[in-house]
Amino acid sequence: MTRVAVVTGAASGIGMAVCRALQESGWTVCGFDLAPIADLEHSFVCDVADRDAVDAAVAEVQRTVGPIDALVTAAGYYEFSPFSEITEESWNRMMRVHIGGLVGPVRAVLPGMVERGAGAIVAISSELGIAGTESEAHYSAAKGAILGFVRSLGSEVAGQGVRVNAVAPGPTDTPLLPAEQRTPEYLASLPARALAQPGDIAQAVQFLIDEGGFCFGEVISPNMGAVI
């Protein structure tokens, strides 16, 4: 029986690693991203902050591939800026991409999951949504909103057979990671003395999808000891 997963932000970083991990465990993966996705049979160019575009892409997946059993929302972007310099446009964009890029896909796939009485949703947040840090107020706020949404929806739909959970990575070696978090001084400040790799985060996502049948509204934070 074909198991179908949709992964947003699938063209690079954590999203790409999740696609590979799920494919290796037998999933049929459909990737959504602003950029074309190399080496993925089911690739959809889609802005996750555009509700109509998301609805159309999900409908196309359901029509051409099959019912969606799992959703992973990994699309996002990073911006370092003191709060006093964050414009309203920048703040709103951060919220649209991160929390809007979660809520839109969830709204599109959840009815089918509830109807079938089964499904798994995993949102990629950040350890900054748990701990926060200076000059990243809008990013931390967006990632923290993801955690609140996951805990609330996870409780709401648990009795309907749908599992909603989150992974909140720490510093991970992806294109989004700023240069100041790659210096020997920064790495020495981490208990593990190293960055996580995208494949490490993908393992956590895969666990929640394939093995975490007892997890509802949970947050796993593989963060190399950055937040203990």
Disulfide bonds with the S-S distance in Angstrom:
none
